[in-house]
Amino acid sequence: MGWHHDWMNGIGGFMFPGFGLIIIIVFVIIVIWLLGGGQFGRSAGGDSTGERSRLETPLDILKRRYASGDITKEEYDKMKNDLQS
């Protein structure tokens, strides 16, 4: 029988030395990814709306809206004063 028989006795023949360690590492990576909101590999300045809302202050959002033409100068000034008071 020997080592070949023992090696092939695993689940579907996929058991080999270190296989359990690989499964544990993959499991840990998946858990960390899920707990982190699936944010692996993304830069801090990404374009994701979720990331943007965590990184920008309300004043930053107001400035961006004014710069893009979403609001007028009067609306910007009023909202800016409201935020700063």
N, C-alpha and C positions, 0 to 999 in steps of 0.2 A: 504494500500500500504506500508507505513513505510520505514524504512531504507533498507530493503532487496530489495524492488523494485528500489530504487535509486541506490543501489550498482550494480544491474544487468542491469541498463540502460546504462552503459558505453559501450565502443567499444567492442563488442563481449563478454561482461560480464567480462572484465579484469580490469575495473576501480574500484579502491578501494582507500581509503585515503592513500596518499603518492605515488601513481602510477606515477603521473606527475613528482614528484621529482626524482624518479628512472629513468625515461626516460631522464630527463635533465642531470643527472649524467652520464648515459651511453653515451649520445651525447657528453658531454664535454670530456670524456675519449677518445672517438673515434677521436675527433678533435685534441686533444693533441697528440695522437698516430700518426695520419697522419702528423701533422706538425713536429713532431720529427723524421720523417723518419721511423716509425715503430720500434723504438729502445727501447720500454718498456721492462724492465726486463733483459736487457743484461748488462753484466759487462763491465767495461772500457777496460779490456784486452781481449775482445772476439776475436774469430777467424774470424769474418766476414771481408771480403776484404775491405769493406767501412770503417769499424772501424780501421783496420790496417793502411790504407792510411792516416787517420786523426791523428793517434797517432805516427807513425814512421817518423823520419826525413829522408831526402835522404841518409845521412850517415848510418843510421840504416838499411835502405833497402840494401845499398851496402854491409854492413857487413854481413847481412843475406844471400845475394846472394853468397858472397865469402865462407861463412861457409858451405853452402849447395852444393858447387862445381859448381855453375852455371858459374862462371868466374874464370880466373886464377889469380895468384898473381900479374902478370904484369898488367893485366886489372884492378885489384883492386887498385893497387898503382896509376895508371894513372887516374882513375876515382876519387879516393880520392883527389889527387892533384887538379884536375879540380874543385871539389866541394869546396875545401878549399881556392881557389884563387878568 
